């Protein structure tokens, strides 16, 4: 209750009869038809939406940390491979010069090995800068921008496969964005019920005490003295029955229902590209691991053996070696996409932990921008 307290006076000076009435009053509006409870119902649904938004934001941060870890681990392994390839390229230059001194290698062979070594050196520089960039992103999302670069534990190969189609259905039906939209229906329905009760009038009560100075018609002529008063009334809604707000509330209910459908369609659309990345990277990982890398390794070993037996030229060994290392780098890139796509699907596509949470006025737009895992081929070759 929030009563109004005030002063009331009439005929204060009283004139020749020494009259006048002065006193205080208390006024209170009594809300009828359960409208206060209906107001609480509306805010209760808004509270549930805000709690769901908080859960969603927490999931965004956790997912962002996981994905940043995967990317940093992939950058670390890529740098190690590039450094190995750079060392092999430097050894190749030295061997080419030795062969040229004994007449077993021509000048073009020496130049080619030197170019390979320079390319390998540039690739190491790029891989190192990429690792620095990814690490800064990881340190930012864990809330420690000054986190020193350190070696990460773990293997990208440990990522377990998932059932992408089942996860898409889970995203569409259980995503926090969908739950926020579904709670929006309940809030709109509560607002409609409240709007329909608005035309029921509230009870207005007013009462108080006052001192009446008017003289009584008796021999002594003493004043009336202290007296009380009370008013009770209602506002009759003859013309305004809240038709506009009721129509608006009905439209909001319909819009909220359509919003749930829209959110589900948006999530299904955004899931398509992630599923495509996941499916393709899963195929690529299998091909690299079980077919291409074993064959490239076998070819390199055979060329190396033939070179020892003086049956092949050293440039062929270099080419086989470079092919093997490039396949291994591509394999890491495929593993990275496979892992990040898997995490994204398991986390309802919520991947940007540093994105600002929705404010209460923005909860009606539950689907925000999401970071789709990068396409394969992003790593330098």
N, C-alpha and C positions, 0 to 999 in steps of 0.2 A: 504493500500500500504506500502511496505517495500523496498524502492529503495536502490540501491547500488550507493554510491558516491565515486569517486576516482580520482587519478591523472594519466595523460597520457603524455608521452613525446617521441619524435622521433628525431633522429639526433640532440641531445641536444647541442653538441659543435659546430656544423655547419661547421666546417672546414674553408677553404679559402673563402667560399661564405658567411660566417657569418649566416648560416641558423639555422635550428632547430625549432621544434614545441613543445610547452609546454602548458598544460591547464588542465581542469578538465572535468569530464563526469558524467552523471547521467544515471543509467540503471534500468529499471523496467520490470518485467515479467507480462504481462496482462493475467490472467487466463480466458480462454474462455469456452464456452459451459455450462455456469452455474455451473461449478464444485464447486465453493465456496458455493453456495446455497445448493448443494447436500451434502457438508461436514456438513453444519449446520443442515440439515435434519437428518443426522446420529447421531450427538450429541444431537439433540432434543429428539430422541427416547431413548438414554442413560439417559438423564435427567429424562424422564418420568419413566424409570425403577428405577432410584435411588429414586424418589419421592414415588413410590409404595413400595419400600423396606422400606422407612422411615415410611410409614403408617403401614406396616406389623410389624415393630419393636415396634411401639407404641401399637399395638393391643396385641403383645406378653406380654408386661409389664402389661397392664391392666388385661389381662386374668390371668397372673401369680399371681397378687395381689388378684383377686377374688378367685382363687383356693386355695391360701395359707390361705385366710380368712376362707374358708369352712373347710379346714383341721384343722386349729387352733380351730374353733368352735366345730368340732367333738371331738378333743382331750380334750377340756374343758369339754364337756358333759360326755365323757367317764371317765375322772378323777372323776367327781362328782358322777357318778354311782359307781365307784370302792370304793370311800370313804364311800358311804352309805352301800355298801356290807361289807366293812371292819368293820364298826361300828356294823352292824347286827351280823357279825361273832363273834366279841368280846362279844356282849351280849349273844350269844349262848353259848360261853364258860362259862360265869358266871352262866347261867341258868343250864347248864349241871353239873357243880360242885354242885349247890344247890340240884339238883335232886339226884345226887349220894349220898349226905349227908343224904337224907331221904330214900334212897333205891329204888328210882324210875328210876335210870339210872345206867347202868353198866360201868365198866372201859373202854370197847371199845367205848362206846358212848362218854365218856369224851375225849378220845384220838382223835376220829374222829372230834369232834368239835374244838379241838385245832389245828389239821392239817388244817381244813378249815379256821381257823382264820389266820394261817401263810400264806396259799396260798393267801388269800385275801389281806394280808399286802404286799406280793410281787407284786401282781397285781396293788396295789395302787402305789408302787414305780415305776413300769414299766410305768404306765399311766402318772405319774408325769414327768418322764424323756422324754417320748414321747411328752408331751405338751411343755417341754422346747425346744426340738429339732425343733418341728413344728414352735414354736414362733420365733426362730432364723431365720428360713427360711423366715417367713413373714416379720420380721424386715429388713432382707437383701434386699428383693425385693422391699420394699417401700423406700429404700434408707436411713434407719435410724438404723444401726446395734445396737445402744445402746437403742433402744426403750424398756422401762421397761414392764415386763409382766403385763397385766391388763385383766380385765374381758371383754369379747366381748358380744355385744348385738346381738340379732337375734336368729332365730330358723331354724334348718335344714329342718324341716317339711314344711317351706314356699316355698320350691323349686317347681316351676310350671312344669308340664310335657311338653314335646316337641314332635314334629313329627320327629322322627329320620331319616326316609327315605327321607323326604323332605329336611332336613338339609344336608344330604349326597349329594344330587343333587346340593344344593346351594354351598357346599364346592367345588365340582368338577367344577362348572361353574363360580363361583365368587371369589374363593380364591385369595389372593394377589399373591401366587405362580403361579397360572394360568395366572393372568394378566401380571406378569413379563415375563413369557414364551411367551405370545402372543405379547407383545411389542418387544420381541426378534425377532419375525418374521418380524415385521415392520423395525426393525433396520437392519436385514440381507437383506431385500429387498432394503432398501435405499443404503446399501453398494454395492449391485449388480448394481443398476442404476449408482452409482458413478464409479464403475469399468469399465462399458461400455463406459463412457465418457473420461476415462483416455487417450485413444489413440488419442483423438482430441488434436492437438498441441496448446500450449500457444503462445501468441504473445510476442516476445522479442524486446523491444525498448531501444535504447541507443542514447544519444545525449549529446553535450557539447560545450564548447568554449575553444579556444587555441590561444596562441600568436605565430605567424609565423615570425621567424627572417630572412627568406630568402629575399635577396635584389632584388628589381624589376629592370628590364633592362631599366632604364630611366636615364637621365643625372644626376639627384640628387642621385640615388641609394638608396632610402629609403626602409626599410623593408616592407613586406606585411602587418604586423600588426595583429589585432584581426580577427579571423575567426571562424565560427561554423562548426559542423559536426553532422551527424545523421545516425543511422543504424536501420534497421527493418528486423526481420527475424523470421522464424518458424522452429521447429524441425520436420522433416518429419518422421513419424513412418513406415518406409518401412518394417523392420523386426520384431520389437517389437510392437505388438498391444495389449499388456497387457492380452494375452490369459490365462496365469497362474492365475492371480488375478481374472479374470472373472470366470474361472472354480472353483476356491476356493469359490468365493462369491455365485455361484449357489449351491455348496455343503452346504454352511452355511445356505442358505435359506431352503433347504430340511431338514437339521439337526434341524433347529429351529422349523419347522412344526412337526417333530417327537418328539421334546422335549415337545411340548404342550400335545401331546398324552401320553407321558410317565408320565408327571407330574400328569395328570388327573388319570391315572391308579394307580400311587403311592398313591395319596390321597384317592382313593376309597379303596385301600388295607388297608391303615392305619385306615380309618374310620371303617372298619369292626370290629376290636377288640373293639373300643370305643362304637360302636352300641351294640355289644354283652354285654359289661359291663353295658351299660345303660338299655338294655332290661331286663337282668337278675336282676339287682338291683331294677328296678321298680317292678318286680314280687315279689322279696324278701321283699321290703318295704310293699307292700300290704299284703303279707302273715303274716309278723311279726305284723303289726298294727291291722289287722282285724281278724286274726285267732289265731296265736300261742300265742302272749302276752296276749290277753283276756282269753284264756283257761288256760294258766299258772297262771295268776293272780287268776282265779276262783279256780284252784286246790290248790294254796297256802292258800287262804282264807278258803277253806273247811278243809284242814289239820289243820290249826291254830284253827278253831272252834272245830274240833274233839279233838285236844290236850287239849283245855280248858275243854272239857267234859270228859277227861280221856279216850277217845276212840281210840287214836292213840299215837304212840311214838313220842318223840320230834325229833329224827333224820329224820323222814319223813317230818316234817315241815322244817327242814334245807335243805333237798334235794329239796323240792318244791320252797323254797325261792331262793336257788342258781340257779335253772333252770330259774326262772323268771328273775333274774338279768342278767344272761348270755344272755338270749334272748333280753333283752333291750340293752345290749352292742352290740350284733350282729345287732340289729335294727339301732343303730347309725352308725355302719360301713356301712350298706346297704344304709342309707341316704347319707352318705359321698360320696360313689361311684356314687350314683344316681345324686347328685348335681354336682360333678366334671366332670362326663361324659357329663352332660347336658351343662355345661359351655364350655367344650372342643369342642363339636359339634357346638355350637353357635358362637364359635370364630375361626372357620376354622382349628382346631387342633393346634393352635398357643398358646403354654402354657409356654414356657421357656423364661421369660423376661430378664434373665441375660445372655443369649447366645449372643455372639458378632454379630453385624449386618454384612451382606455380604459386602465385599469391591467391588469396581467397577469391578474388574477382576473376582469376584466370583458370579456376578449376573446371569451368565449363568447357575448356579446350584441353582434354586430358592427353591427347596425342601430341607430343612435341617432337622436335628434330631428334633423330637418333643417328649415331655413327655406324654406318654399315662397314663391316670389315673390308679392308682394302682388297683390290683385285690382285690376282696372281701376276707376277712379273714386275712388282714394284721394286724388288731388290736389284742393285746394280749387277750387271753381268761382266 
